[in-house]
Amino acid sequence: MALSASLRRRPLIAPVVLVLLFTLASAAPAQRQAWLSIPPDSILHRIRVLSSDSLEGRRAGTPGADKAARYLAALFKELGAHPAGDSGTYFQSFDFVSGVKLGPSNVFALQFKPNTQVSSNKGSRPYVLEKDFIPYAFAQETTVTAPIVFVGYGISAPELNYDDYKGVDVRGKVALALRYSPDGEMRRGKFAKHTGSRFKAIRARQKGAVALILISGPAQGDDQLPKLRYDNDPSDAGLPVIGAKRSLFEPLIVESLELLQAKMDSTLANVSREIPNVTATVATDVVKLHSRTRNVLGCLPGNDPTLKDQVVVIGAHYDHLGYGGEGSLVPDTVALHPGADDNASGTAGIVELLSAFADRARDLRRSVLFIAFSAEEEGTLGSQYYVKHPAFPLTATVGMINMDMIGRMKDSTLIVYGIGTSPIWKPLLLQFDSDSSIHLKLNPDGYGPSDQSSFYANDLPVLFLFSGLHEDYHRPSDTWEKINAPEEARVLRLAGEVAFAVDTMPARPLFTKADSAPAPSGGRVYGVYVGTVPDFGEQVNGFKISGVRTGSPADKAGLMKGDIIVKFGNMDIKSLYDYTYALGEHKPGEEVAVVLRRGDKILTVTVKLEQRK
């Protein structure tokens, strides 16, 4: 129905598009380039400030990010933007889960029967938190006491002819597993999708275990506890999970643990077994920490009596990774992550465009809203919050241009997502790059790993400008010295020309659903494609959909934005990790029953899975 309606409207819109293109073609290019000729030195100065040590990497919810927000608000005010945030300010505040800490009720103890092999182990022995054991951030808050079963690496991978759970029954028991896999600590390799601690916990839960204990194998050297690290998902794994010292268990396993691990690594042998005459008590208590952060909003009002209530949004996220941790590609390194390209470059871009547009404020027909989003690195939380609490009605928003990592353009190549979200985007881009001085790699998809996704999920035309990944991405080496400011100035000129054209065109751009190719998978590698886009901005029991890719299996099955998937095939879904895990259990071509909540209704649909490309 929606496709048919949009096709019926196109003949009415096409003349407007042609008139606009004729107007642009006859405009004075030199004049427009003059007012949008942004000095590279100014770009670089703002990036240096935003990526400076004093802002401490701008992790959302930290003093460094707050300082960055105040800096941006002061610039918005200085450049003449009207405050568009809460209560007449430039700030739109929201709360989110930013981390975890240990609660007071973590307990781990082993109980030994009289005939235990190790004579020194008798009765019950409690252990010391942070010395002998530590809970994982995703541990369920509960207490269990049960027998222990050693399950090798805790991996079940029939496609690799490897199953640590074969021949043992962990139902109602505590599973004890080694960290990593027969590939060792490699992040890539044939076992890569099975090695994550959270996924091992889900596997143990699926096998019926009531708790999971993870230890480092002898091959990993030092007997160290893992760090308590929040993985940006507030859901729990559905059972208590702890890391413990290997030395607590080595005397309880009949054979040498070193020899058992060597056997698994060299021959992929199954060495799983029950640990007789010993039970474990595991109680986990992890407290979620809530922080407050702020989007920064400034508006230049339009002047046209009939169009001034419509809004063009120009946005970029200003947060980064602070001192590392979750999201960093060197997660065990505590070091300042400056985030010069990601995304001080885009943030500097909106400031420079605000400055340029303020000089032409009297020529604006529609209003232009500049937004510096926070908590993008936590899952586009800032933009998701904005679209649920917009400063201007989304029905009055005519389009959104997002800039994320635009400071390292190489070989004059710019990647532009979203050209399929309106028929106006491609002609405008080609018009303002008529000499092909910028090599445009155009992608129709409105979704993607940045803030424009939140707007596209609400049926708004979007563009996402991106100069590409590089070796410094999410590393402490993403510094201002590596920014190519002259090339960023060219990107901003193009973005500004397109935004100004949309602001001044007679009719608002038509929204179209873009053809969407399967997005590259991240984290756990799996081969199936469904086409659902996660909603990170709301905590629910299940997997909430913020959008569905056009033409995808989810789209064909009738899944919709706002649906909450609670069961996928035979697996109950409590979180994004459950959903991702469930996808990995299926193959392309399979038809899977999906149970979902839609409002107050429970529905079941069948999704035919496709191959991820």
N, C-alpha and C positions, 0 to 999 in steps of 0.2 A: 504493500500500500504506500509506504513512504517513498519508495523508488518511483512508483508511478506518478505520485504527486509532484515530485521534484522534476521529472521529465516533462510533465505538463507545464510547469512554470518556466522552463528554460527558454522557450521562444519569446516569452515576455521580458526576460532578463537580458537576452543576448543583445538587443539593440543598445541597451544602456552600457553594456561592456564595450561595444564598438565605439560608441560616443566617447567613453572615457579614454580608450586607447588613441582615438583620433586627437583628443584634447592633449594627452600626454605627448604624442608625437609632435604636435605643433607648439608645445611649450618651449620656453627658452632654456635649453640645457645648461648654459653657462651660468645663468642666474641661480638655478637650483643647486648646482654644484658649489657655487660660492657660499651660500648660506649653510650648506652641509659639509663644508670642508673642515673637518675636525682635526685640530692639531695633534699629531702623534705624541708630542711632549706632554700635553694635558692628559691624554689617556694613560701614559706611563706613570705620571705623577699619582693619579688616583689609584692605579693598581699597586704602586709602591706603598701607599698608605694602607690600603685594605689588606695587603699581604705582609705587613710589617709585624715584627715580634710583639709589639704592644697590643695587637688584636688577637694574639695567641691562637691563630688558626680558625677563629670564628665558629667554633663548634656550637650549634644551636643550644641554648639554655645556659651558656657559660658567660662570665663577665666579658670575655673578648667579643662574643657575638653582640652582646648588649651595647658595647662601646662602638662596634661597627654600625649598629642600627642608629645610634645617636649621631654619629658622623654623617650618615646618609640623610637623616631627617634635617640636620643643619644645612646640608647642601640643597635639599629640596626647598627649604625655606628661602635660602639665599638666592636661588635661581627663580623664585617667584611661583613655585607650585603651591596650590592651595592644599591644606591638610585634608586627607580623605579617610583617616583612620577613626579610631574610637574616640567619641566625646570631643570632637574637634581637634584631635591630635594627628600626627603623622603615623601613629602606631596602631596596628591591629594585633592584639595580644591573644595568645592561645597556649594551652597547656598540653604537654605530651609526656610519655614515659621516656625518660632520658637515660636511665641506667638502673642498676640494682645494687643492693647491699645485703649483707648477711643479717638474717633475723636472729632472735634469741633462742630459738628452739631447734637448732640443728643437732642431731644425735646420730652417732654410728657406734654400734657395738657388735661384737661376736660372742655367741654363746656356744660353749663346748660341752659335749657329752663326755661322761667319764672315760669312755674307751677311745677318745680321740688319739690319733697316732702320736701327735706331738705332746709329750708328757707335761711340758711346761704350760700347756693351754688347758686350764680347768675353769669351770664356772663361766662367768660372764666378764668380758673385758671391754670397757668403754674406751673410746679413742678421742683424741684432742682435735677440735676444729682448727683448721688452717695449719696444723702440724701433721696430722695423720690423714685427714680427709677434708673435702670441701664440696659443697653442692654446686651443681651447674645452674646457671641463671634461669634455665628453662625447666628446672625441677618442679614437679607438682608438690604443693604443700600438703603433705600427708605423712602418716607413719605406718610402716609395715614391718612384720617379723616373719621370716620364711627361710627355708633351706636355700643353699647356694648351688648354682650350676655354672661351671666354667664353660664358656661358649667361644673359645678362641678369640677371633677378632670381632665376633658378634655380627658377622656378615652372612647374608643368605643371597647368593647370586647364581641361580640355576643357569642363566645364560652363559656363565663362566665355568660351569660345572664345579661350583664351590658353594658349600653350605655348612656353616659352623653349627647350625641348629639341627642338622640331621643326626638322628640316633639319640637325641636327648629330649626330655620333656621339661620345659621351663614354666609350664602353666602353674600359677600360684607360687612361683619361686623367684628368687633374686638371681638375675643373670650377671655373671662376672665376665668382663671382656677386656681384651687389650685395645688400646687406642691404635689408630691408623689401620694398616692392612698389610697383606703379604708384599705389597710394593714399598713398604716402609713409610717414610714421612712424605713421600712424593705427593704433590697436589694434583698431578696429572697421572694418567695411567689407566689401566683397564679397571681398577677398583675405585677410581676417583669418586664416582657417585655414591659409593657405599661407605666412605670413610668418615663423614661428618658425625660429630657426637650426637647432634640432635636426630639425625637420621638413624643412627644406631639405637637411640632410645625409642623411636617410632617402631623400628623393626622388633625390638624386644617386646614392646607393648602389643604389637600385632601377633606375636608368638605366644602371648599370654603371661609374660613375666610381670611381676608386681613392682619390681624395682630394677635399676641397672647400676652396676659399679664398674667404672672404667679405670684401668691402671696402665702405666707405661710398661712396655715389655723390656726385657734385658737388652735387646738390640738397640733400644733408644738411649742407653747409657744411664745418666743420672735418674734417680728415682724421685722425680719432681711432681708436685701437684699442679694441675692446670690453674690458670688464673680465672677469677670470677669475672666473666666478660659478658656484657649484654649484647645480643645479636640483633637488636632493633625489631624484635618481635615480642610483644608482651605476653603472648600465649604460652602455656606450659606444654610439656610433652605428654602429659597424661599419666605419668608415673614419676616417683622420686628418682633422681639421678645424681650420683656423687662421683667425684674422682678420689681415689685413695692411693696410699703408698703400696707399691708392689710388695714390699718386705712383709706386709701384714699377711699376705696370702701365699707367698712362696713356700713356707713350711707345710701348708695345708694341701698342696697339690702333690700327688704321689711321685710323679716324675719331675725332673728338673725343668723349670719354666723356660730356661734358656734353650734347652734342647727341644722342647715342644715348639717354641717360636721358630727356631731354625728349621724344624720339620715342616711347619706350615709354610714358611717363606720359600723353601726350596722345592717342596713337592705338592703343596696345596692340600696336604693331608688333613683329615678331620681328627682333631685331638680333644674334642669336647668331652666333658665328663662331670658327673656329680661330685661335689666335695662332701664326703660323708661325715656325719656326726657334728656338723657345724650349722648353726643358723645365724642370720644377720638381722639386726634391727636397724632400720634406716628411717630417719625423720628429717625432712628438709624444710627449711624456712628461709625463703628469699623474698626480700621486700623490694617492691618496685619504687623507684624514685621518680617523682614528677617534677618537671621544670617548666618554666614559662619562657616563651620566646616571642618575637614580634616580626610581623611583616611591616614594611615601611611603604606608605602610600602617599603619593602626591599627584594632584590633578591640575591640568591646564584647561580651563573651561572653554567650550566652543562658543561661537558667535552667531551661528545661523539660527534664526528663530524656530525653525522646524527640525533642525538636526542637532542642536546643542545638547539635548538630553541623551543622545546616543554616545557611546564610549568606544574608543580604540584603546586597547591595553598593550603596553610595552613592558615586558617583565624580564627579570633575571633573578636567580637565587644568589644571595650574598654569603650564605653559610658554607663552612667547609668541615674539616675533620679534626680541628684542634690539635692535640698532641698524638693523634693516631688512634689505634684501637680498631673498633668495628668500622669496616669500610676501607681501611688502609690496605695497600698491597704489601706492606711490611708490618703486619699487625702486632708482631712481638717487639717492635721498636717504639720506644717512647721518645718522640721527637716532634718538634713543631712542624706541622704540615701547612705551609703558607697559602697554598691554593691560589697562586697568582693567575693561572689560566682557569682553574676550576674553583670558584667562578668570579674572582675579582675582575677578570676581563669582561664578562658580561655585565657585572654590576657597574663598572666604570662606563660601560657602553650606555646603560640607561641614563646615567648622570649626564653624559655628553649629549645624548639626544634630547634630554630635557632642556639643557642649556640652549641647544640649537632651536628647538621648538618654541622656547620662551621668547626668543628673538623674533619669531614669526607668529606670536600668540594672536595677533589681530586677524591673521589669515586662517585660523583654524575654524572649521565649520562645526565639526563634532568635538566633544571633549576628549582629551587624551589622558589616560590614567597610567602613571608610572608606578610599578610595584617591584620592590626588592623583597623577594620571598625568603623566609627562613625555613630551616629543617627540610630542605630538599634532599639532603644526604640521608636523612632518616626515612625517606620514602615519599617525597613530594608532599610532606605534611602541610607546609605553608600554603601552597596553591590549592590543595584539597580543602583546607579550612576556608580559604577565601571564597571559592565557588559555592560553599555552603553558607557563607555569611558575606555576600558581596556588598561592596560600598555603593555600587549602582546595580540595578536589576540586571540579571544575566540576559533578559529579553531585550535590554537596551544596549548590550555589548555586541558590537558588530564584528569584532575579530581580535585576535591576540597574537602578538609577535614575541617570541621567546628567544633569548640569547644565552647560550650556555657553552663555555669554552670556545671563545672566538678569537683568542689572542695568539694562536700558534699556526696560522694559516701557512701551509706549505705548498709550493708550486702553484700559488694563487688559486687553490682549490677550496671551495666552500660547500659543505653538505647542507642541504635544505630539506627538512622534513615538512610534510603537511600540504604539499601543493595540490593534493587531491581533495582537500577539504573545502575548496571553493574554486570555481572556474576562473576567477580573477587572478589567482596567485601567479600562475605560470606566465601569462602575458605581461603582468607587471614586472616580474623578475627579468624577463627577457628584454623588456623595454628599457629598463634602467641598467642593463648589462649588455647593451646592443653591440658594443665592440668586443664582447667576450673577454674582457680583461680579467674577469674573475671566472674561473672554470666552475660552473655550477653542477653539482651532483644532486639531481632532484629525486626526491622520494615522496610518493603520494601519501604515505601513512601519517595520520595525525597523532597516533600514539608514539611512544618512545620514552627513553629514560630521562625525562625532564618535565618541567612544570606545564608545558603546553598541553600535556595529556589530560590534565584536570579540566581544562577548558574544552578540549575536543570531546571529552566524555559527556559534556553538557551541550553537545550539538552546536559548537561555535567554530567558525573558520580559524585555523591556527597556522603559523609558520614557526619553525624551530631552526635557528641558524647555529651551525656547529662546524668548527674548523678541523675536527678530527682528534682521535686519541694519539698519545705519544708515550714515550718511555717514562715520563715523569708523572703520569696520571696517578693521583691518589698516593703520592710519595712525597717525602720531605723535600725532594729536589724540584718541585714545581714552584720555581722562584721567578721574581719579576725580571731578572736579567735575561730570561729566555723568551720574553714576550716580543713578538714582532709587531710593534706599535703602528708603523706605517700601513701594514696589511690590515690590522684591525680597523684603522681609520677608513679604509676602503669598504670593509664589511659594514661599518656603521653608516657610511654614506648610502650604501644600497638599502639597508634596513630603514633608514630615515626617509628615503625617497618613496619606498613602498608604503610606509606608515602614513606619510603625508598625503599620498595619492588616495589611500583608503579614507582618510579623514575628510578629504575635500570632494570625493566622488558623489554624484547626485543620489545614487541608490546604494543601500548597504549591500555588501557582498552576499551572494547566495551561498548557503551552507550545503555541502554535499558529503555524503558518506564516502570515505576513501577506500579504495581497494587496499587490503592489508596483507602483506606477505608475512609468514611466520617470523616472529622476532627471534633473534639468536638467544639460545638458552644460556643461563648463567648458573653458577653454583653446581648443583647436581645435574649431571649431563643425562638427558633423556631424549628419545627420538620421536615422541608423539607431540602433536600440536592440537590445541583446543581453541585458542583464540580469546581467552578471558584475560581481562586486565584487573589486577588486584586493587582493592581500596585499602590503603594503609592508614587512612585518617580516622577510622572508627574501629574500636575493639568489639568484636562479636565472637560468638562461639560458632565457628565455621569459616568459610572462605567467602568474603563479600566481594562482589563484582562491581568495579567502577565503570567498566565499559566492555563492549564486545566488538571484536574486529569484524568488519564487514566481510561476508562470504566465508567466514571461518566455520569449523564444525559447531562451535557454540552458537553462532548466528543461525545456522541452518536448523539447529535443534530448538531454537526459540528462547535461549537464555537471554536475559536482559540485565541492564544496569540496575543495581540495587538487589538483585537476587543473592541469596546466601546459600552456598552449597554446603550441605551437611552430611552427604554421603556420596562417594564416588565408587561405583562398583560395590565391592564387599567391604569397603573401608569407611569407617566413620571419620568425618572431617571436622577437626576442631580449630585448624589454623592454616595459614599459608603453607607452612612446612608439611603438614599432613597432605595437603592438596598436591604439592610438588612431589612428595613421596609416592602418592597414589598414581600420578601420571607415569612414574618410572616403573610401575608394576604392569603396565599395559603396552601393547604394540600397535603400530599404525594399522588401520583397517578394522580393528575391533570395535564392536558396538557396546557401549557402557551405559548402564542405568545410572542416572544422576538424580539424587533427591535434593530438593532445594526448598528454601522458605522464600515466598514472595508475599510480602505483607503478612497477613494472618493465615495464609494458605500454605499447605505442604503439597508440592507437586513433584512428579517424577517424569523425567524426559530421557530420551535415548540419544546419546551423542556418538557419532561415528568418528573415531579418531583418525587424524591424518598424519602424514610424515612431516616432521620438522625439517625445514630445508636450510 
